Amino acid sequence: MAAPEQDEERETTVETVDEEELYGPSEELLENVSAALAEGDIPQVETLIEDLHPADVADLIEHLAPEERKLFVEITRHVIEAETISHLDETVRDEVVEQLGPQAVAEVVGELDTDDAVELLEDLEPEQQQEVLQSIPAEERILLQQGLTFPEDSAGRLMQRELVAVPSHWTVGETIDFLRAAKELPDDFYDLFVVDPTHKPLGSIPLSRAMRSPRLTRLTDIMETELRLVPFDMDQEAVAYLFKQYALVSAPVVDDAGRLIGVVTVDDVVRVIDEEAEEDLMRIVGASDTDFHAPAHLIAWQRVRWLVVTLINTMIAATVISQFQDTIQHLVALAVLMPIVAAMGGNAGVQVITVTVRALATRDITPQSNVLRIVGKELIVGFLNALVFAAILGVVASIWFGHVELGLVLAGAMIFNMVWAGFAGTLIPLLMDRLGLDPAIGAGPFLTTTTDVLGFFSFLGLATLFLT
């Protein structure tokens, strides 16, 4: 009878835990670490982080002020786990690596899986990279150097070399004995890869299936032969799509000859999906994914390029407006209402662009198949939205300025510009993708220019025709 009471007590405990305390460092912990650092209480700092997961220690380091961060790394460098370094934001990681020095970084690299080690090394300056590599044992150094030769953002950079490959003539019992005796196995793995004598993959066996099968069962009798092979040069976005489409937890990576050289695991793919989504979002608004931790002057330089494009857009729009100076002087209310047309069209277009860019990344839109249907749908959506806001703003303008014709002109320009925003917001990203350009970078400025220019032109043009 004691067990139910224990279960009840356990459930009560879980329910009373604050959600914020379950994941990541709490505000209280951050304050306590900052206080211990200020007092120079090294044992207290070590005690506070002793039970934290490496990812939570990384979050803690990122939340500290630069001076506190430097002191924290200095006094805890002998207890910080290698995995913590791999979880750090790229900008913060560069600072920490610089502080640790080549020898300490080499020790960190030696403790990491090859995929995390390559990710850390690829961000180093060439001189630092060579210093670190020279401090690593030759066998491991060769694998890391080979990993660095693969294309950036490819499966070759993403994969880890540690995997479990077994010959096709083995039984389940022989495989289990091998797993128990082998010392050079990955810490975590999900699938066993069955290979032929040339090390080409023939099939895969989920570890759970192998554990449940009788010892005398041949591996070829229980392996899955429908493999999702990943070429080493496949783009990481395509790898992420493969995992999402087929619900994979790991996938074998092969070289040009079809030989098994590594494995991509789901934890790396989750990171890729997060990075790609963040990158697309940041690029649409002209920001960098490292904005938060980067120095102010670098942030300013990264953003100024987008602002220059915006300046050019506004100059073009100003040129269009200047052609209607007489009309604006005749009816000053036009100057009040002009920004509404451009803003509504621009915002509607950004909505469509965001959805389209994301759909291209997830392959929900393919330029070869459903383009016409998607464009047609966005035209309908744009038209319906335009009717709603044209009616609202047309009535508001008519009452505000006591000018019904002005309200009708505003409504007409609103419909034209919002329908165009729906059309261009879909078509521009698709055309850029077809031309091999990144739609997340260029689609926004192109769309903003057209919605501003066409918005002003349609509104002032209609006003010139019907109100003067």
N, C-alpha and C positions, 0 to 999 in steps of 0.2 A: 504493500500500500504506500510505501515511501516514494516510489518512482513517480506517480502522478503528481504528488506534491512538489517534487523537485522540478518536474516539467513546468508546472504552474508557476513556480518561482522563477524559472529561467525565462519564461515568456514575459513575466512582469518586468524583469530586468531589461530585456530587449526593448520593450515598449517605452520604458522611461528614459532610454538613451536619446539625447538630442541628435538629430540627423547630422548637424555640423560637426559633432564629435566623432562620427564614424569614419570620416574620410578627410585626410589632410591635416596639417597642423592647426590647432585651435588658436583663437585670439589670445587666450590665456597663456598657451605655450609660447607664442611669439613674444608676449610681454615678458615672460619669465626668462627666456633666452636672452632677450635684449638687456634685461636687468643684470643677469649673470655676466654677460659680456662687459657691461659698463663697470662692474665691480671686479672684473678680472678673475672671477671664480670658475676656473677651468674644470674642476671636478663636478661642479653643479651643471655646467653646460653638457658635459659628457653623460651625466645621469639623465638629463632631460631628453636627450636624443637616443638613449640606449635602446629603447623598445620601438622606435619608429621604423617604419618601412623605408627602404632607400628612396622611393619616390616621394615620400612625405618629407624626408630630410632635404631632398632637392627643392621641394616647394618652400620649405623653411628658409633655405639659402637665398632663394629668389625674392622672398618677402623682406629680407633684411636690407637695411640701408647699405650703400657701397662700403662705408668704413667698417660697419659691423660685419658685413660679409667677409671682408678681407681678414678681420681678426678671427672670425669663426673658423674659416678654413685653416688659418695658421695653427690654431690651438687644437683642432680636431682632425688634422690631416692623417694622423696615425690610426684613427678609428673610422674615418669615412669609408664606406664601402665603394667598390668600383662601380657598382650599378647606380649609385647616387649620381656620379659624374655623368653617366649616359642619359639620365633623366632630366638633366638641366636644360633650360632654354639655351639656344645656341649662343646668344650674346653673353650670357652669364657664364656658360661653360668655357668660352674663350678666356674670360677673365680668370677663372679658377685654374685652368690649364696653365696659363701664363704664370700664375703664382706658384703652382706646384713644382714646375720645372720638368725638364725632359726625363730624368731618371724616375721620378715619382709617377709621371704620366705613363712611362713604359710599364711600370708595375701594374697600373690600372688597366692598361690595354691587355696585359697578359692574363688578367682575371676575367675579362669580358668574353662573351661569345663573339665569334668573328664578325657577325653583322653589326653589333654594337661597336666593336673595335674599329671597323672600317669607317663607320659614321663619325666616330670621334677623330680619327686620323685625317679624314678628308677635309675637315675644317681648319686644320693646322696650316701654317705657312710652310712652304717647301723645306726650308732649313730646319724648322722645328720637327717636321715630319720625319726627315732623315735622321735627326738626332734620336728621336724616340725609337724608330725602327732598328737602329744600330744596337739598341740596348735590349732587343727582344731576341730570344733564341732563333736560330736559323730556320728551323722547320716551320715555326709559326710565322716568322717574318715573310717567308716566301708566299704563304697563303694570303697574308694581308696585302703584300705588294701586288699580288695578282688581283685581289679584290679592288684595289685602287685603280687598276687599268680598265675595269669595266665602265661603260658609259654612266654618267651621272644620272640619278633617278631611274636606274634600271634594276631589273631583277638581280643582276650580278652584284650590285651594291647592297641590295636589300637582303639577300640570302645569307644564311649562316652555313659554314662548311661542316659543322658538327651534325652528323646524322647517323642513322642506323641502317646500313645496307647489308642484306644477307643473301647468300647464294640460293638459287632456285631448287637445288636438290636437298636442302635441309628440311627437317621436320620441326614441328612446334617445340618438341622437347629439346632438340639441339639448339634451337634459337634461344629458348629460355636459359639454358645452361650458359650460352655465350653472353647473354645480357648480364647474368649474375657474375661471371668471371671477368668480363672486359673492364678495363680501367679507363680507357679513353672513350667514354660515351658522353653525349650531351646531358646536361642536368635535367632538362625537360624535353620530351619528344612525344609525338602523338601517333605516328605511323612508322611501320617497318617497311622499307623499300626492298623488294625482291629484284635482284639484278642477274644478268647473264654473265658469262666469263669475261666479256668485254666491258663490264660495268654499265651496261645500258639497262634502264629500268624496264622490268616486265610487268610489274604490278605493285600494289601496296596493300598492307594489312593493318587495319586499326589495332592499336596495342590492346584494346579491350577484347577484341575478337581472338587475338592470339592467346591471351590469358585464359579465355573460356574454352579453348579447343583442347582435345586430348593430345597427349604428348606425341603419339605416333602419327598424327595428322601431318600430311605433307603441306608445305607452304603454298604450293601451286594449286592445292584444292580449295583453299580458303581466301586466296588473294583476289583483290579487285583488279581486273585487267583494263578497265576504262580509266586510264590515267589522264589527268590534266597537266600535261608537260608544259613547263615554263621555259622558253628560251632565255639564255642569260642576258640578252639585250632587250628583252621586252620592257616597255615603259612601266613604271610602278603603278600608274593609274590603270593600265590594262590588267596588271596583276590584281589590283584591288577589285576591279570589276569581275574578274574570274572567281575570286573568293566569294564575292557577294552573290553572283549568279548561281554558283553550284554549292554554296554553304560548306566551303572547305575549311579545314583547320590547319592543313599544311599541304604543300605542293612541291614536287621535285623540280629542280632547276637543272637543265642540261646544256652542254656545250654544242658547238657546231656539229660534232660527230654523233650527238645524241647520248653522250655519256653523262651519268649522274655526277654533278659537281657540287650540289648544295640543296638546301631546302628553304622555302619561304614559309614562315609560320604566321598564324592568325594575329598574334600580338603585334607583329611588325606591320601587318596590313591595316589593323585598327589605327595605328599611328599615321600611316600613309593617308588613309581616308580623312583623318582629322586635319592633317597638314594641308592636303589638297583643297579641302573645303574652306579652311581658313585663308589659304592663299588666294583662292578665287574671290572670296568675299572682300579681302583687303585690296586686291587689285581693282575691283570694280569701283572702289571709292578712292583709289590712288594712294593707299597707305601701305606700309610694310608690315609683314608678319612679325618683325622683331622690334616694332616701334616702342613697345612698353619698356624694354630694358636697354635699348640703344642710347648712346649719348645724344644730347639735344642737337648738336650740329649735324649729326648723321641723319636724324629724323627730319630736320629741316631740309636737307639736300634731297632726301628721298621723296618728300612731299612737294618740293618746289616744281618738279617736272610736271606733275599733274596740274598744279596751279598755273603754270605757263600755258598749258593746253587750254585751261579754263579762260585765261586772259585772252587768248586768240579767239576763242568762241565768243566772248563778250564783245570783242572788237568787231567781229563780223556782224553780230546782232545789232550793235550800235550803228554800223554802216547802213544796215537795212532800215533802221528807224529814221536815220537822217534823211532818207528819201521821201519821208512823209511829214516833214516839218510843217508844211502849210496846213495839212489836215489836222495835226495835233494842235496847232495854234487856233484853228477854227473851232475845235471842240476839245477843251482841256481835259474833259473827263476821260478821254482816250488814254492819257498818260497815267491816270489812276488805275485803269483796268488792264493795261497791257501786261503787267507782271503776272496777273492771274492766269492768262492764257498760256504763257510760256511755262509757268511753274506747274500747272496741272498736266500739261503735256510731258514735261520732263519727268515728273514724279511717276506718272503712269508708265512711261517708257522704262524707267529704272526698275520698276516692279517686273516688267516683262523680261528685261535683260537678265536680271538676277535669276529668274526661274529658268530661262533658256540656257544660260551658261551652266547652271547646275545640272540641267537635264542632259546637256551635251557631255558633261563629265561622267554622268552615271549611265550614259548611252540610252536614256529614255527617248532621246531624239537622235535619229540617224539621218544625215544629209541624203542618203540614197533611198529612204523608204517613206517616212511619214511627214515630209516637210510641208506639202500642200495642206494636209489636214491640220497641222499645228498652226500654220500661218492663218488659215481660214478661221480657225477657232479664236485666235487672238484678235482678228479683225472684228469678229462678232462681239467678243468681250469688250474691246475698245469702244465699239459703237454703242453698246448698251450702257456702259459707264458714261460715255459722252452725252447720251440723251438725258441721263439723270442729272448730271452736273450742269449741262447746258440749260435745262429747264430751271434749276435752282438759281444759277447765277444770272440767267436772262431776266428772271422775275426781280431778283435783288437789284440789278442794274437799272431796270425800268423804274422801279419805285424810288431808288436812291437818287437818281438824276432826273426823274420825271420825264424820261425819254424812251418810249417804247421801241422805236427803231434802233436805238443804241443797244437795248437789251437783246434784240433779235440778231444784231451784228455780232455781239459777244457770244451768243449761243451758237451761231453758225461757225465762228472761228474756233470755238471750243470743240465742236464735233469734229471738224477737220483735223485739228491738231492731235486730239486724243486717239482718233482712228489711225492717224499716221504713226503715233507713238507705239500702238499695238503692232502695227505692221513692221515698222523699222526695228522695234525692240526684239523681234523674232528674226527678221531677215539678216540684219547686220551681223549678229554673232554667228549665224549659220554660214554666211559668206566668208567671214574671217576664218572660221574653222575649216572651210573647204580650201582656202588659200594657204593653209598651214600656219596661220597666225593665231596667237592666243586671244580669244574673244574677251576674256576677263580684263585684259589690259586696254584694248582699243575700242571696244563696243560703246562704253560709257561716253567718252568724249565725242565720238561720231554722232551718237544719238542726241546728246545735249545740244550740239551745234544745230542739228536739223530741226529739233523741236523748238528751239529758241527762234531761229531764223524764220521757219515756216509759221510759227505761232504769231510772231510780230507781223510778218508779211500778210498772212491771211486776215488778221484782225484789222490792221491799218488799211489793207487793200479793200476790204469790204466796206470799211468806214468811208474811204475815199469815193467808192462807187455809189453808196446809198445815203450818205449823210452830208455830203458837200455839194 
